[in-house]
Amino acid sequence: MDKIPLSHARKVLARTKLRSNPPHSSANARRPEGPGRSGLGRDLRADVTASLVVFLIAVPLSVGIAVASGVPVELGLVTGVVGGLLTGLLPGSSLQVSGPAAGLTVLVYEAVREFGPTALGVLVLTAGLLQIAMGLLRLGRWFRAISVAVVQGMLAGIGLVLMAGQVYAMADMRPPASGPEKLTGIPDLIIDTLISTDALTAAAVGTATIAVLVLWPRWRRGAQFVPAPLAAVALATGVVAGLSLPVARIEVNGLLDAVRPPGSADFARLGEMSVLGTVLAFALIASAETLFSAAAVDRLHEGPRTDYNKELIAQGAGNTVCGALGALPMTAVIVRSAANVSAGAKTKASRVLHGVWLLVFVALVPWALEVIPVAALAGVLMHAGWKLLPFRDVVRLWHEHRGEAVVLVVTTGAIVATNLFEGVVIGLLMAVAKAAWETSHVHVETRTAEDGTVHVRVLGNANFLRLPKILDELEATLPRPGSGGEPGRGEEPGRGVELDLSGLRHMDHACRSALTAWAERNAGARGPVATGHGPCSPPHAGSGPWSGQPAP
């Protein structure tokens, strides 16, 4: 490429600046840079509008997630308030909105069922402190190293379990405890629903709610003013109230009755391994979902980028307060965050104001929740669970990276078959094994010298996953008595095999131990075995079967 003279580049830059900054009056020239008073006013109006949109989305989702988690509905709104007023004020991400998320619904439900509702506060509080510690240790960026296939599989597994549970709620029936039981019980659920008029009515309300959620965004004018979840729940509530349909409605006990700070007996349970495992699952999954959401939100706007470590600290502070109040855990919610950006939010004031509106709502008009049918909220969560299933990503990965597709499917199946924490661990192990397999390329070269010595050179990266292949190919090079001297077919006794490992860029302990044992065994049994010196040679190279010269 031709070089441009520096003087010419300066002239071009100067002309560009003049064109992009036309002359103004002296008054305008003295005006300081920045948005100015009118700019601040425009930003505030945009933030107020965006906060109302996010508030209208947050109410039905927060209530529905609380119901699905098996806790009082007020606790979902409390988490939304803390996510707005506290996490919204802290540095980290500018436009990301936090609150209760569908991604933790399954884990919270299992924790409440196993440890009781009073232990939830301790779990969330301790997970929040762990998040703060991870942020202070600057571990936020390491969450970006998690395989995307594992995250997609996690969300897909959550979506399947969430849908399997909410299909029972749509019929006003209690779901089984485990994921497999929910799936296998669906045929009986269908039969029980068909023979019950009340169950059929509730199922019709839930199905109609899903239909509104799907069709409402197509009416662009209406969707600009009323979010689809609010429209669906409002229409379902109006129909149920107008026709006096016999369906279950939300039970509201009052904010003060719902908030239960953890006691000393609850903190004493932190010594149990199962409790600590749940805390770790809360912290890791909430952090991963938050930071992946932050990366997605950063691509939607041109404002400041997210500081992952500060965002972890902000989320940890919010979860610490939520735990102290006995509320649900929080994460960054991609649905609310995307709506916040789409509604034109400019600063973090929008997410703080959305917390203000939630606080006003839960403090002044909690009775408004009592008219909402449970089946309608189940329909909202069924739709949310469906959107977590990455159908297009699975098809694309299958054509481009089949290993990633296998990791995604295995993670999803493991979560459905076991639980969220164990499923994610299985997915991470699968991803690590896949990466180790793909990076361990081993090639074995064989050459027979004139004196009958077989020279074997191993190239590439050797780890335990490739060890069977390496040993099989080495065994094929061994001389066998009376077979004519071809490698793998035999050689007269006394001829040796020279094993050269200098071409290996990496060799793990398993391979080193196995090759050492192979060389020592075959040096005495079938002739001397030697190896050339290299960076991966065993530490005791230089004598015996590992020396550069054949053993005497």
Secondary structure as the mmCIF struct_conf table of DSSP 4:
data_model
#
loop_
_struct_conf.conf_type_id
_struct_conf.id
_struct_conf.beg_label_comp_id
_struct_conf.beg_label_asym_id
_struct_conf.beg_label_seq_id
_struct_conf.end_label_comp_id
_struct_conf.end_label_asym_id
_struct_conf.end_label_seq_id
HELX_LH_PP_P HELX_LH_PP_P1 ASP A 2 PRO A 5
HELX_RH_AL_P HELX_RH_AL_P1 LEU A 6 SER A 20
BEND BEND1 ASN A 21 ASN A 21
HELX_RH_AL_P HELX_RH_AL_P2 SER A 26 ARG A 30
BEND BEND2 ARG A 31 ARG A 31
HELX_LH_PP_P HELX_LH_PP_P2 PRO A 32 PRO A 32
BEND BEND3 GLU A 33 GLY A 34
HELX_RH_AL_P HELX_RH_AL_P3 GLY A 36 SER A 69
TURN_TY1_P TURN_TY1_P1 GLY A 70 GLY A 70
BEND BEND4 VAL A 71 VAL A 71
HELX_RH_AL_P HELX_RH_AL_P4 VAL A 73 VAL A 82
HELX_RH_PI_P HELX_RH_PI_P1 GLY A 83 THR A 87
TURN_TY1_P TURN_TY1_P2 GLY A 88 LEU A 89
BEND BEND5 LEU A 90 GLY A 92
BEND BEND6 SER A 94 LEU A 95
STRN STRN1 SER A 98 GLY A 99
HELX_RH_3T_P HELX_RH_3T_P1 ALA A 102 LEU A 104
HELX_RH_AL_P HELX_RH_AL_P5 THR A 105 PHE A 115
HELX_RH_3T_P HELX_RH_3T_P2 PRO A 117 ALA A 119
HELX_RH_AL_P HELX_RH_AL_P6 LEU A 120 LEU A 136
TURN_TY1_P TURN_TY1_P3 LEU A 137 ARG A 138
HELX_RH_3T_P HELX_RH_3T_P3 GLY A 140 ALA A 145
BEND BEND7 ILE A 146 ILE A 146
HELX_RH_AL_P HELX_RH_AL_P7 VAL A 148 ALA A 169
TURN_TY1_P TURN_TY1_P4 MET A 170 ASP A 172
HELX_LH_PP_P HELX_LH_PP_P3 ARG A 174 PRO A 176
BEND BEND8 ALA A 177 SER A 178
HELX_RH_AL_P HELX_RH_AL_P8 GLY A 179 THR A 184
TURN_TY1_P TURN_TY1_P5 GLY A 185 GLY A 185
HELX_RH_AL_P HELX_RH_AL_P9 ILE A 186 LEU A 194
TURN_TY1_P TURN_TY1_P6 ILE A 195 ILE A 195
HELX_RH_AL_P HELX_RH_AL_P10 THR A 197 LEU A 215
HELX_RH_3T_P HELX_RH_3T_P4 TRP A 216 ARG A 218
BEND BEND9 TRP A 219 TRP A 219
HELX_RH_AL_P HELX_RH_AL_P11 ARG A 220 PHE A 225
BEND BEND10 VAL A 226 VAL A 226
HELX_RH_AL_P HELX_RH_AL_P12 ALA A 228 LEU A 243
TURN_TY1_P TURN_TY1_P7 SER A 244 SER A 244
STRN STRN2 ARG A 249 ARG A 249
HELX_RH_AL_P HELX_RH_AL_P13 LEU A 255 ALA A 258
HELX_RH_AL_P HELX_RH_AL_P14 SER A 264 ALA A 268
HELX_RH_3T_P HELX_RH_3T_P5 ARG A 269 GLY A 271
BEND BEND11 GLU A 272 GLU A 272
HELX_RH_AL_P HELX_RH_AL_P15 MET A 273 ASP A 298
TURN_TY1_P TURN_TY1_P8 ARG A 299 LEU A 300
BEND BEND12 GLU A 302 GLY A 303
HELX_LH_PP_P HELX_LH_PP_P4 PRO A 304 THR A 306
HELX_RH_AL_P HELX_RH_AL_P16 TYR A 308 ALA A 324
TURN_TY1_P TURN_TY1_P9 LEU A 325 GLY A 326
STRN STRN3 THR A 331 ALA A 332
HELX_RH_AL_P HELX_RH_AL_P17 ILE A 334 SER A 342
TURN_TY1_P TURN_TY1_P10 ALA A 343 GLY A 344
BEND BEND13 THR A 347 THR A 347
TURN_TY1_P TURN_TY1_P11 LYS A 348 LYS A 348
HELX_RH_AL_P HELX_RH_AL_P18 ALA A 349 LEU A 364
HELX_RH_3T_P HELX_RH_3T_P6 PRO A 366 VAL A 371
BEND BEND14 ILE A 372 ILE A 372
STRN STRN4 PRO A 373 PRO A 373
HELX_RH_AL_P HELX_RH_AL_P19 VAL A 374 LYS A 387
TURN_TY1_P TURN_TY1_P12 LEU A 388 LEU A 388
HELX_RH_AL_P HELX_RH_AL_P20 PHE A 391 GLU A 400
HELX_RH_AL_P HELX_RH_AL_P21 ARG A 402 ALA A 417
BEND BEND15 THR A 418 THR A 418
HELX_RH_AL_P HELX_RH_AL_P22 LEU A 420 THR A 439
STRN STRN5 VAL A 442 THR A 448
TURN_TY1_P TURN_TY1_P13 GLU A 450 ASP A 451
BEND BEND16 GLY A 452 GLY A 452
HELX_LH_PP_P HELX_LH_PP_P5 THR A 453 THR A 453
STRN STRN6 VAL A 454 ALA A 462
HELX_RH_3T_P HELX_RH_3T_P7 PHE A 464 ARG A 466
HELX_RH_AL_P HELX_RH_AL_P23 LEU A 467 THR A 477
BEND BEND17 LEU A 478 LEU A 478
TURN_TY1_P TURN_TY1_P14 PRO A 481 GLY A 482
BEND BEND18 SER A 483 SER A 483
BEND BEND19 GLY A 485 GLY A 485
TURN_TY1_P TURN_TY1_P15 PRO A 487 ARG A 489
TURN_TY1_P TURN_TY1_P16 PRO A 493 GLY A 494
STRN STRN7 VAL A 497 ASP A 500
TURN_TY1_P TURN_TY1_P17 SER A 502 GLY A 503
STRN STRN8 LEU A 504 MET A 507
HELX_RH_AL_P HELX_RH_AL_P24 HIS A 509 ALA A 525
BEND BEND20 ARG A 526 GLY A 527
STRN STRN9 VAL A 529 ALA A 530
TURN_TY1_P TURN_TY1_P18 PRO A 535 CYS A 536
BEND BEND21 SER A 537 SER A 537
TURN_TY1_P TURN_TY1_P19 PRO A 539 GLY A 542
BEND BEND22 SER A 543 SER A 543
HELX_RH_3T_P HELX_RH_3T_P8 GLY A 544 TRP A 546
BEND BEND23 SER A 547 GLN A 549
#
